Amino acid sequence: MRYRQSGPKSIALVLILAFFVFQFACKSDKKVKVIKLGHGLDPAHPVHLAMEFLAKRVADKSKGRMRIDVYPSEQLGSERECLELLQIGSLAMTKVSCSVIEGFVPEMSVLSLPYLFRDEAHRFRVLEGEIGRELLHAGERYWLRGLCYYDAGTRSFYTVDRPILNPEDLAGLKIRTQESPTSLRMVQALGGSATPIAWGELYSALQQGVVDGAENNPPSFHLSRHYEVCKFYSLDEHTGVPDVLVISTKIWEDLTPEYQRLLQEAADESELYQKKLWREATEKALEEVQKAGVTIFYPDKTPFIAKVEAIYDAYESQPHIFDLIQRIREDE
């Protein structure tokens, strides 16, 4: 078994958080099993609302014997920190982007590849099918079990000073990415300078010129208020990276078979509920940012697709990952 490699500073921070904040990630309060779920999104975000729905369904299904307490807005740590806390069993559950979890579960990196999915129908078919289930369980050897995916739409570039209409427009620009090797390679392949920055620090980084732009989906662009700084949103839709709801295997294995079943059923129901919320949030976000003075562009994707093809070739030296890519691309 392996932990994700972390530096001394990161390990110390996680241990401090574990000791002072999460002495019991999953505890029994007499007859009530309490599970803590931490994540980094705003309470108005559709994914947070889906997790609140999850908590309600768990309470209903268990007749109050099981409870999920949801902590948004990085109250319990960043996405990476929450995953590390799950690995040691000091936090029970979290929601992270698949781009972040790839640093813990290598197979998840395929979902961060640019232009992997032909369209939304293809993306949902893969995630809800055999391949999606395989990837959810691939992290168990790292003490991370995926329960379901939440739709995070497609990610596109937004910038402060000029729009991105073709890859050449990224030349000389510092673009914020997640802490994801695949995201870094994508921005570099397109000609930009990839700059990993924590989500909670990005607004000030854009405001102060630390980076020239970022990339994300419409609801996140809206709710983060990044549109106050970035007035150009180019919907090149380079990736369709989903979010994933994860539970610590240390906590999962401590649950009774009944509680495991109830939790998985509630997660599946919340996944369906979140899809509806996401569609509505995306439409609203695009309307609101335009009202706030953002210009939306729809660039031709062809030159972007051509620029990133070399990323796929590099995976030929990793047969297992390359096989996953082929299976996804061939899925009908």
N, C-alpha and C positions, 0 to 999 in steps of 0.2 A: 504494500500500500504506500501511496505517496501523498505528501502535501504539496501544494503549490509552493515554489520557492519564493521567499520574501526576504528583504533586507532586515537588518537588526532593528531599524527604526519602525518599520511596518509591523514586525512581530511584537515589539514592545507596545505599540499603540493598540494592537488587537488584544493583547493580554490585559492591558489597563481597562479597555472597554469591557472585556469579558468579566473582569473582577468586580468593577464598580457598578456596571449597568445591568448586566445579565447574569446574575448569579443562578437564576433558574429560568431557562428558556421555555421549558415546558414543565409545569408543576401542577400538582393536584391541590385544589382548595376544597378539602373534604371530598365532596362528590363531583366537583367540577374540574375537568382537565383544561388547563389554560395554556394556550400556545401563543407565543409572541411572533409577529410578522413585521419586519422592518423593511422600508424601501425609501427611495430618494425622490419620489415624485410629489408634485403639489396635490393637496387634498381635492382640488377641483378636476384633476386629471381623470379621464375615463378609465384608466387602468386602476387607479386608486378606488374609484367607485365600484369597479368590478370586484376588488378585494373586500370591500365593505359588504357587497352582496354575498361573496363567499362566506364571510363571517356569519351573516344572518342565516344562510342555508345550513351551515354547520350547527348553529344553535338550534334551529328548527328540527333538523334531522335527528339530533342527539337528545332532543327534548331538554335542552339546557344543561346536559351533562358535559358538554365540550364547548369551549369558547376560544375564539381567535381574537386577540387584541392587535389592531393594526396601527403602526407608528410610521407616518409619512415624513417627507421632507428631510431625509437623512438624520432624523432624531437619533437613530441607533447606529449611524455610520454610513459611509459611502457604499456604493455597490460592491466594490472589491472587499472592503472591510466586513460587510455583512456576510459575504460568501466565506471569508476566513473564519468568522464567528460560527457559521454553520458547520464548518469542518471540524471544529473542536466541540460542538454541541452546546455552545453558550448562547446561541440564538436558534430558534426553531425553523423559521421560514423567512424567505425574502423573495422579492421580484427584481430580476436584473435583465438587462439587455443580453441577447446571445453574443453580442460583440464583446462583452465583458467576461462572460463565463467561458469563452474560448481559451482564456489564460489558465483555466482550471481543467477544462474538458476539451482536449484538442479537436475532437470530432465536431464540436459545435462551430468551429471556424468556417465550415462550409456555408452556414447560413448568413455569414457576413460578406460573402463573395458578391462583387458587383454584377448586376444583370444576370444573376443565376436563374431567376424565375421569369418566365415569358409574360405572365400577367398575374392578376390577383387570384384567379381560379386555380392556376397552376400552383401558386404558393400555398393556398389553403389545402389543396389535394395532397401535397407532399407532407405538410405539417400534421394533418389529421390522419395520415395513413401510416403504413409500416415504417417508413424511414423516420417520420417524426417521432414515433414511439421509441424506436431504437435510440435516437439521440437523447430523448428524455431520460433514459435509463443508463446512458453511457457514462454518466458521472458518478454512478454508485461506488465505483472503486476509489473515488476521491471524496466519499462521504456526502455526495450531493445527488439527490434524486429529484428529477423534474416531474411535476404533477400535470402541468398543462402549459399551452402557449397563449399569450395575449397578443392580439393584433397590434402592431406598431406602424402599420401602413408602409409607406416608402419614404426614404430619406433623400433630401435634396439640398443643394447649396444655398446659403444666404450670406450676403456680404454687406460691408459697410459702404464702400465707395463706388463699386461698379458691378454690373451683373455678370454671371458666368453663362455665356451663350455657347461656348465651345471649349475644349480642353486648353487651348492656348491662353484663354482668359485667366487660368489659374496660375500662370507663370509669375513667380515672384510674390505670390500671396501666401501668408501663413494661415492655414485652415485648422481649426480645432477639430480633433478627432477623439473618440473614446480610447480607453486604454486597451486597444485591440491591434495586434500585429497585422491582421487582414485590413483593417481600416487604414492603418498607416501606409501599407503597400498600395492601396487603392488611390489615395490622394497623391502619393509620390508618382505612381504610374501616369496619373492624369496631368502631372506637371506642377502640382502645388507643393508647399512645404508643410508636412503634417506635424501638428503640435498638440500632443495629448494634454488636456486640461480637465480637471474635475468639473462636473456639471454645475455644482454650486458656485464655482468661481468664474464661470464663463461670462456672465453679464459684465462684470467689471473688466474682464480681459478684453472684451469687445470694445467697451467704452474707453479704455485706456490705450487701445491700439496694440496690445500684446499680440493679438491675432487680428487678421483682416476679415475673417468670416468663420462660419461653422457649417455643419450639415445636420439636418434633422427633419422629422415629420412635421406637418402643419400644426397639430395640437400642441406639440412641445414648443415649437417656435412661438406660438401665440401665448401659452400659459407662462412661459419663462419671461415674457415681455422683451425678448431679444429684438422684436420688431421695432422697438423704440430706438435702437441703435442701427440695426441693419434694415435698409430700405429696399433691398433687391433680393428677391426670392426666385431662384431659377429651378423649376420643377423638372430636373433631369432624371429624377427617380432612380438613382444609381443602385440602391439596395432596398431590400424588403426584409430587414432584420427584425424578427419578432422578439417580444419579451418572453421570459420564461419564469414561471412560478416554481420555486425550489424549496424542498424541505431537507433538513439535515437527516442523513440516514440514521444517525445516532438517536434522533428523536422519533423518526418513522418506525424503527424497529422496537421502540419502547411502547408504541401504541398497540392496543389490542386489535385483532383482525376486524372487529366491528368498527372501531374508530378509523382504521385505515380505509375501510370501504366507504364510510360516510364522508371522510375528507376528500377522497378521490372523486366521489359522485358530485360533491359540492363544487370542486374545482372544475369539473367538466361543465357543469351548469353555468358557472361564472364565465367560462371561456365563451360560451354562446351569447351570454348577456353582454359581454364586453364588445363583441363584434358590432352589435347594434349601436352601442354608445360611441364606438370609434367612428363609425360612418357619420353620425350626427356631429361629433366634435370636429371632424375634418372639414365638413362643409362650413360650420360656424367659424372655424379658425381662419379659413381662407377669406371669408367675408369680412371678418373683423380686422385682419391685418391690412387689407386693402383700404378699408375705411380710415385706418391710421396712417395712410400714406405710403404703404409698401407697394411696389410695382412687381407683379408676378409675370414671369417669363416661362415659355414652354419651348426650350431648345430642342433641336434635332438630336436624338440620342445616338445616332449612328456613329459619329466620330468618338463619342465617349466609350461606346462598346468596343470599338476597334482598339482603343488605347489600353484597355485593361485585359485584353485577351492573354497577354504574356503571363499574367498572374496565374491563370489556369494551367499553363504549361509547366510552371514551377512545381506543381503538385504531382507530376508524374513520378518523382522520386519518393513519394509517400503513397504507396499502393492502396492502403486502406482509405485514406482521404480521397484519393483520386477515384476510387471505385464509387464512393458516395456521390461525388460530383457527377459521374457518368450516369448513375441511377437516377439522380434528380433531373438531369437534362433530358433523359430518355423517357421520363414519366409522361404518360399520355392520359 
